[in-house]
Amino acid sequence: MAEQNNGVRAPEAAGARIPTVIADDLHIVYRVYGTGAGKGTATAALNRIVRRKPSSGVREVHAVKGVSFTAYRGESIGLIGSNGSGKSTLLKAVAGLLPAERGKVYTHGQPSLLGVNAALMNDLTGEKNVLLGGLAMGMSREQVRDRYDGIVDFSGINEKGDFISLPMRTYSSGMSARLKFSIAAAKDHDVLMIDEALATGDRSFQKRSEARIRELRKEAGTVFLVSHNNKSIRNTCERVLWLERGELIMDGPTDEVVTAYEKQTGK
């Protein structure tokens, strides 16, 4: 976004707010093929391919509807809303994992999506996953080695034993999520998107996570946080996007938006 037509980076004015993510009338639509009984199974799909018979039904789910916003460098933005409101879908679109049906998403730098439901290499040890996770985020082996002890200490998974040397399949879901967050938080990001990571772990880990997010903001990154924990949103974010049924209901200062959400939903 800060590139000129000739590929040379445009000069940034002193004190100017630098956009990192722009969503312009963004629509995301999921399509589910085969809405009848048994029509969505792999076997049924194979039979249709062999017989060259088209799918008899397509269900469309309009998950994000005309969402527009601009995020700036140094901001921490919370995403709130009821289950199924489109929060995670919006993050996946910003990360480039979902195509836009209509509208556009522009990003400055490489967005990184951290979701606690993303698959880990369960048959590998936590130590191996730290290495692979760091390399996947663009760190060199030397950088991963330099930050390894800090990642493990931050996650707290070794507090009750040498779990880092055990296969990930022996971890609880909370331990896996904490290690994943710790790996992601070890790197400075242009845009870091966190999906429910602060809902895991005890209060001590949540405080460390919130503090690290504030550090990432100071290091000129932009952080998006999806959470059902309004306290974490208030502690971490200066701005909030409130989504319901795929539509952007409100975009503004954290206390103002969260208070309006709580009044309407009773949460």
Secondary structure, 3 states (H helix, E strand, C coil): CCECCCCCECCCCCCCCCEEEEEEEEEEEEEEECCCCCCCCHHHHHHHHHHCCCCCCEEEEEEEEEEEEEEECCCEEEEECCCCCCHHHHHHHHCCCCCCCEEEEEECCCEEEEECCCCCCCCCEHHHHHHHHHHHCCCCHHHHHHHHHHHHHHHCCCCCCCHHHCEHHHCCHHHHHHHHHHHHHCCCCCEEEEECHHHCCCHHHHHHHHHHHHHHHHCCCEEEEECCCHHHHHHHCCEEEEEECCEEEEEEEHHHHHHHHHHHHCC
